[in-house]
Amino acid sequence: MDFQNDVTAADIALASREGYSSIELVKRYTAVGFGTDQGKLANVNAMAIARQASGRSIARTGTTTYRPNYTPVTFGRSRAEDRRAVRSGAQDRDSRVARRARRALRDVGQ
């Protein structure tokens, strides 16, 4: 059922027989959906098996709390919008070194 955590339908049924009525409790008892897919592949099946084992509807069994979707972003886009990653030569390097030196040696009033 959940191949990432080696959870079977029998494990879900056992959790239901042992009194875990909420799907969130079943999930924690069996570790279903704790893999890298975060339950996107196995949780719907777990809900259906828990519903069948308990004899209740999915509405009464409940659903799991999903993490929001995300859009991967490249490291280059994580920089400030007004900055652009550019290649620089030796002249640019010298000016960067000079700016860093001025910042490092600034007067802090001591």
Helices and strands as residue ranges (DSSP letters): H 9-17, H 23-30, H 43-54, H 58-61, G 75-78, H 90-104
